[in-house]
Amino acid sequence: MKKITLFLLLLFSTVAFSQEKLDEVVVEKKKKGIQKSLNKVTNTSVVTSHELLKAACCNLAESFETNPSIDVNFSDALTGTKQIKMLGLTSPYLMITEENIPSVRGASQAYGLSFTPGTWIESIQITKGAGSVVNGYESISGQINTELIKPAKDIPFFLNFYGSTDSRFELNTHFNRKLSEKWATSLFVHGNARVAKNDMNHDHFLDNPLGKQLNIANRWQYSNPETGWVSFINARFMKDEKQTGEVDFDPKRDKLTTNYWGSEINTERFDFTSKIGYVFKDMPYQSVGFQNAFSNHNQQSYFGLNQYDIKQQNFYSNLILNSIISNTRNKFATGLNFAYDNYTELVNRVDVSRIDNSVGAFFEYTFDDNDKFSYILGVRADYHNRLGAFVTPRLHVRYNPWEKSVLRFSAGRGKRAANIYAENQQLFGSSRVFSVLDTDGKLYGLDPEIAWNYGMSFTQNFKLLGKSADVSIDFYRTDFQNQAVVDVMQSPQQVVFYNLKGNSYANSLQVDFNLEIIKHLNLRTAYKYYDISTDYLSGSYQRPLQAKHRFFGNLEFATHIKEKGQQWKFDYTLNWLGKQQLPYTESNPIADRLPEFSPSFSVMNAQITRTFSSTFEMYIGGENIGNYRQGNAIIGEHNPFGAHFDTSIVYAPIFGQMYYAGLRFKIK
């Protein structure tokens, strides 16, 4: 009976590899921060709640600071928004899901990662390369899946308070109640605000936006092992407001005028999801799940004189059957899914609204000999009203050549509709003219993006001077058959969108080395090399604002846990970024030009946590403690309504040093 209960609780945390999630539960118990299994078919790392506590982790976008697989950068000099990249490609080429339901996509692409508070997260699964066909056809460079805290596992009460020197304050409270043996419910309440104006580089523009956010979620979980039924029901409301621009900008007085340059981004979002599953009592290896999700996302914004409003109503439904063929070495997942998106989109009052819908069927076969070899072969067929009919194949292979090692290979195709305005909102903070050259396609005149991703990875665990160590080598390549090119290499007064006219590819090489130096002192390092090139109208260039060389290092130390749970924890992270290709500015006046490449630089973060008991702890930390800041972050700041104004060319921090402190209180 206990085994069936555990299977039910894990059912909707899986995509198609339910046997792999059992490994992750074991890792949680061992308190590992980032875990890579030698038995998984996919190249997946699991970021546990233990790892998330090593940094401030105020929201999902800030949950990857200590993870070498994800690159984190600021998207512009105004909004304070952090953009993530995997394999050198930005988040639109990732499939970002919440409990395996697509979440950050479409209208939420620019700011959606900041809409999930960090304290709500139980774990994050990061998969490099082509993802599972069960989740859809859009994944190209990888998948990030977030698991939220489950009501059946949650504690009765949790409180987290955070404050920082950049005038940002946050409050998180979790309330949980077990209503019966079968029912449990959680209420999450999150609020944050930045209340003071900061201009550390004295360019008369805010380094971080003023803003406030209210985020409320109610989760219900039902589990009945006697009948085999399990279900989750979630409802969430979020309201986010941002104001940025010149320090003297007053929206009541100056909105959409040339008095002072300013911007407001106001978003309201409502989400409802439901999951219902049934495990056949006589056949515990066979289950059926039905997922449904509805979201209403409404953003109203302006950037100086540029206006951008987008509303997206989305419905998503997925029916999944998991079973076996003959024996448990041969598993399969099959099903149907449907997606509907109604976009109301106005770009400077030009209506580019549309309705997208798609229906698809998938089949995924898994062979696992439970020893040295396994593979997953998946295929799906979809019909999309704009993308047409197409087939998506995916393949993942695992081989363990010797003890404590694993060799993996993956290949797959991805196809997506590029939301060129929603995904490039940072460019509205400039005087650039937006131009779409192609007109024959069905997506703003463009054809859909199509790419193949394939790669290999190798991991070896071993002992070094009697201590645990491991080394990993990953190489992935993405080849675009078509791409919606965002061209900022043509002119500093223009951004041009067009279908790829030549070649575009992304090569990613990553080498990780991890070592337990002494007991409780762990070192994590990574070197990353990116060869990313696109053929633009003016020639072939490296992808702008992408460092070709990066180095990551992390040291963590924790003292022995004393009586009553008292403990000290120390964490230090170093990120070094090499030079980056900058957008073309050579035709600007000399004062408004940037060099062809940015300088290299380093950013250091650190945190100290003091646990006083099993119920109370405090933490202090700092980000960018070396105080590196980008010079000339805003081009043409003295004439923000002139032809050369641009806030989008950001390669390094703007604010400088930032220190924070917080506390966590639990009632168990």
ChimeraX attribute file (.defattr): number of C-alpha atoms within 10 A of each C-alpha:
attribute: neighborCount
match mode: 1-to-1
recipient: residues
	/A:1	8
	/A:2	8
	/A:3	9
	/A:4	18
	/A:5	18
	/A:6	13
	/A:7	20
	/A:8	24
	/A:9	20
	/A:10	16
	/A:11	24
	/A:12	23
	/A:13	18
	/A:14	15
	/A:15	21
	/A:16	26
	/A:17	20
	/A:18	16
	/A:19	13
	/A:20	16
	/A:21	19
	/A:22	14
	/A:23	15
	/A:24	21
	/A:25	12
	/A:26	11
	/A:27	18
	/A:28	19
	/A:29	8
	/A:30	10
	/A:31	13
	/A:32	17
	/A:33	19
	/A:34	20
	/A:35	17
	/A:36	17
	/A:37	19
	/A:38	23
	/A:39	22
	/A:40	23
	/A:41	26
	/A:42	27
	/A:43	29
	/A:44	20
	/A:45	20
	/A:46	24
	/A:47	26
	/A:48	23
	/A:49	21
	/A:50	15
	/A:51	19
	/A:52	26
	/A:53	16
	/A:54	24
	/A:55	25
	/A:56	25
	/A:57	18
	/A:58	22
	/A:59	18
	/A:60	21
	/A:61	22
	/A:62	21
	/A:63	24
	/A:64	20
	/A:65	22
	/A:66	27
	/A:67	23
	/A:68	23
	/A:69	20
	/A:70	16
	/A:71	23
	/A:72	19
	/A:73	19
	/A:74	19
	/A:75	24
	/A:76	25
	/A:77	29
	/A:78	27
	/A:79	25
	/A:80	20
	/A:81	21
	/A:82	18
	/A:83	20
	/A:84	21
	/A:85	19
	/A:86	23
	/A:87	29
	/A:88	27
	/A:89	22
	/A:90	16
	/A:91	22
	/A:92	23
	/A:93	24
	/A:94	26
	/A:95	26
	/A:96	25
	/A:97	19
	/A:98	17
	/A:99	19
	/A:100	20
	/A:101	22
	/A:102	16
	/A:103	20
	/A:104	21
	/A:105	21
	/A:106	23
	/A:107	24
	/A:108	22
	/A:109	19
	/A:110	22
	/A:111	21
	/A:112	18
	/A:113	23
	/A:114	20
	/A:115	20
	/A:116	19
	/A:117	24
	/A:118	22
	/A:119	24
	/A:120	23
	/A:121	22
	/A:122	18
	/A:123	22
	/A:124	24
	/A:125	20
	/A:126	22
	/A:127	22
	/A:128	26
	/A:129	33
	/A:130	31
	/A:131	32
	/A:132	28
	/A:133	29
	/A:134	25
	/A:135	19
	/A:136	24
	/A:137	26
	/A:138	25
	/A:139	26
	/A:140	29
	/A:141	32
	/A:142	25
	/A:143	26
	/A:144	24
	/A:145	23
	/A:146	25
	/A:147	18
	/A:148	19
	/A:149	19
	/A:150	20
	/A:151	23
	/A:152	21
	/A:153	12
	/A:154	19
	/A:155	18
	/A:156	15
	/A:157	16
	/A:158	20
	/A:159	17
	/A:160	18
	/A:161	17
	/A:162	20
	/A:163	20
	/A:164	18
	/A:165	14
	/A:166	20
	/A:167	16
	/A:168	19
	/A:169	20
	/A:170	19
	/A:171	18
	/A:172	22
	/A:173	20
	/A:174	22
	/A:175	18
	/A:176	22
	/A:177	17
	/A:178	17
	/A:179	10
	/A:180	8
	/A:181	10
	/A:182	13
	/A:183	18
	/A:184	21
	/A:185	21
	/A:186	25
	/A:187	19
	/A:188	20
	/A:189	20
	/A:190	21
	/A:191	19
	/A:192	21
	/A:193	20
	/A:194	21
	/A:195	14
	/A:196	14
	/A:197	18
	/A:198	20
	/A:199	15
	/A:200	17
	/A:201	17
	/A:202	10
	/A:203	15
	/A:204	16
	/A:205	24
	/A:206	28
	/A:207	27
	/A:208	26
	/A:209	27
	/A:210	22
	/A:211	20
	/A:212	19
	/A:213	20
	/A:214	17
	/A:215	21
	/A:216	17
	/A:217	19
	/A:218	19
	/A:219	22
	/A:220	20
	/A:221	21
	/A:222	21
	/A:223	21
	/A:224	16
	/A:225	21
	/A:226	10
	/A:227	11
	/A:228	18
	/A:229	20
	/A:230	25
	/A:231	22
	/A:232	22
	/A:233	17
	/A:234	18
	/A:235	18
	/A:236	18
	/A:237	17
	/A:238	19
	/A:239	18
	/A:240	21
	/A:241	19
	/A:242	20
	/A:243	25
	/A:244	27
	/A:245	27
	/A:246	21
	/A:247	18
	/A:248	15
	/A:249	20
	/A:250	17
	/A:251	16
	/A:252	6
	/A:253	10
	/A:254	16
	/A:255	19
	/A:256	17
	/A:257	13
	/A:258	12
	/A:259	13
	/A:260	21
	/A:261	26
	/A:262	28
	/A:263	29
	/A:264	22
	/A:265	20
	/A:266	19
	/A:267	21
	/A:268	18
	/A:269	20
	/A:270	18
	/A:271	17
	/A:272	18
	/A:273	19
	/A:274	18
	/A:275	21
	/A:276	18
	/A:277	23
	/A:278	21
	/A:279	23
	/A:280	15
	/A:281	16
	/A:282	7
	/A:283	10
	/A:284	15
	/A:285	17
	/A:286	17
	/A:287	21
	/A:288	19
	/A:289	20
	/A:290	19
	/A:291	20
	/A:292	19
	/A:293	21
	/A:294	17
	/A:295	20
	/A:296	18
	/A:297	19
	/A:298	21
	/A:299	20
	/A:300	17
	/A:301	18
	/A:302	21
	/A:303	25
	/A:304	24
	/A:305	19
	/A:306	16
	/A:307	18
	/A:308	21
	/A:309	21
	/A:310	22
	/A:311	23
	/A:312	23
	/A:313	18
	/A:314	19
	/A:315	18
	/A:316	19
	/A:317	19
	/A:318	22
	/A:319	19
	/A:320	21
	/A:321	18
	/A:322	21
	/A:323	19
	/A:324	17
	/A:325	12
	/A:326	8
	/A:327	9
	/A:328	15
	/A:329	14
	/A:330	15
	/A:331	21
	/A:332	22
	/A:333	23
	/A:334	21
	/A:335	19
	/A:336	19
	/A:337	21
	/A:338	19
	/A:339	19
	/A:340	18
	/A:341	19
	/A:342	16
	/A:343	20
	/A:344	17
	/A:345	23
	/A:346	17
	/A:347	18
	/A:348	12
	/A:349	11
	/A:350	10
	/A:351	11
	/A:352	13
	/A:353	15
	/A:354	14
	/A:355	13
	/A:356	15
	/A:357	17
	/A:358	18
	/A:359	17
	/A:360	21
	/A:361	21
	/A:362	23
	/A:363	20
	/A:364	23
	/A:365	19
	/A:366	22
	/A:367	19
	/A:368	18
	/A:369	11
	/A:370	10
	/A:371	9
	/A:372	17
	/A:373	18
	/A:374	21
	/A:375	21
	/A:376	22
	/A:377	19
	/A:378	23
	/A:379	21
	/A:380	22
	/A:381	18
	/A:382	20
	/A:383	16
	/A:384	16
	/A:385	12
	/A:386	16
	/A:387	20
	/A:388	10
	/A:389	13
	/A:390	13
	/A:391	16
	/A:392	18
	/A:393	21
	/A:394	24
	/A:395	23
	/A:396	26
	/A:397	21
	/A:398	25
	/A:399	20
	/A:400	19
	/A:401	11
	/A:402	10
	/A:403	11
	/A:404	14
	/A:405	20
	/A:406	24
	/A:407	23
	/A:408	23
	/A:409	22
	/A:410	25
	/A:411	21
	/A:412	27
	/A:413	27
	/A:414	24
	/A:415	24
	/A:416	18
	/A:417	21
	/A:418	20
	/A:419	16
	/A:420	17
	/A:421	20
	/A:422	20
	/A:423	19
	/A:424	14
	/A:425	17
	/A:426	21
	/A:427	22
	/A:428	23
	/A:429	26
	/A:430	27
	/A:431	24
	/A:432	19
	/A:433	14
	/A:434	15
	/A:435	12
	/A:436	16
	/A:437	13
	/A:438	15
	/A:439	13
	/A:440	10
	/A:441	13
	/A:442	14
	/A:443	19
	/A:444	21
	/A:445	15
	/A:446	24
	/A:447	23
	/A:448	20
	/A:449	21
	/A:450	18
	/A:451	22
	/A:452	21
	/A:453	25
	/A:454	22
	/A:455	21
	/A:456	21
	/A:457	21
	/A:458	20
	/A:459	22
	/A:460	18
	/A:461	17
	/A:462	15
	/A:463	11
	/A:464	12
	/A:465	9
	/A:466	10
	/A:467	12
	/A:468	16
	/A:469	19
	/A:470	18
	/A:471	17
	/A:472	19
	/A:473	18
	/A:474	21
	/A:475	19
	/A:476	23
	/A:477	23
	/A:478	26
	/A:479	18
	/A:480	23
	/A:481	18
	/A:482	20
	/A:483	26
	/A:484	22
	/A:485	22
	/A:486	16
	/A:487	22
	/A:488	20
	/A:489	22
	/A:490	16
	/A:491	18
	/A:492	22
	/A:493	19
	/A:494	18
	/A:495	19
	/A:496	21
	/A:497	21
	/A:498	22
	/A:499	21
	/A:500	21
	/A:501	14
	/A:502	15
	/A:503	15
	/A:504	23
	/A:505	19
	/A:506	21
	/A:507	19
	/A:508	20
	/A:509	20
	/A:510	20
	/A:511	19
	/A:512	20
	/A:513	17
	/A:514	19
	/A:515	20
	/A:516	20
	/A:517	16
	/A:518	12
	/A:519	12
	/A:520	12
	/A:521	15
	/A:522	18
	/A:523	17
	/A:524	20
	/A:525	20
	/A:526	21
	/A:527	17
	/A:528	24
	/A:529	19
	/A:530	22
	/A:531	18
	/A:532	22
	/A:533	16
	/A:534	22
	/A:535	18
	/A:536	21
	/A:537	15
	/A:538	10
	/A:539	10
	/A:540	14
	/A:541	16
	/A:542	20
	/A:543	25
	/A:544	21
	/A:545	19
	/A:546	24
	/A:547	24
	/A:548	19
	/A:549	17
	/A:550	22
	/A:551	19
	/A:552	23
	/A:553	21
	/A:554	22
	/A:555	20
	/A:556	19
	/A:557	17
	/A:558	17
	/A:559	13
	/A:560	13
	/A:561	12
	/A:562	12
	/A:563	10
	/A:564	11
	/A:565	13
	/A:566	16
	/A:567	18
	/A:568	17
	/A:569	17
	/A:570	18
	/A:571	20
	/A:572	20
	/A:573	23
	/A:574	18
	/A:575	21
	/A:576	16
	/A:577	21
	/A:578	17
	/A:579	18
	/A:580	20
	/A:581	19
	/A:582	22
	/A:583	22
	/A:584	20
	/A:585	21
	/A:586	15
	/A:587	12
	/A:588	17
	/A:589	10
	/A:590	9
	/A:591	9
	/A:592	17
	/A:593	17
	/A:594	18
	/A:595	12
	/A:596	15
	/A:597	16
	/A:598	19
	/A:599	14
	/A:600	15
	/A:601	16
	/A:602	17
	/A:603	21
	/A:604	19
	/A:605	22
	/A:606	22
	/A:607	22
	/A:608	20
	/A:609	22
	/A:610	17
	/A:611	20
	/A:612	16
	/A:613	16
	/A:614	15
	/A:615	14
	/A:616	17
	/A:617	19
	/A:618	17
	/A:619	22
	/A:620	19
	/A:621	22
	/A:622	21
	/A:623	19
	/A:624	21
	/A:625	15
	/A:626	13
	/A:627	15
	/A:628	17
	/A:629	19
	/A:630	18
	/A:631	11
	/A:632	18
	/A:633	24
	/A:634	25
	/A:635	21
	/A:636	22
	/A:637	20
	/A:638	11
	/A:639	12
	/A:640	23
	/A:641	19
	/A:642	12
	/A:643	16
	/A:644	22
	/A:645	21
	/A:646	27
	/A:647	24
	/A:648	22
	/A:649	22
	/A:650	22
	/A:651	27
	/A:652	25
	/A:653	21
	/A:654	26
	/A:655	21
	/A:656	19
	/A:657	20
	/A:658	16
	/A:659	17
	/A:660	19
	/A:661	19
	/A:662	19
	/A:663	18
	/A:664	17
	/A:665	17
	/A:666	17
	/A:667	12
	/A:668	10
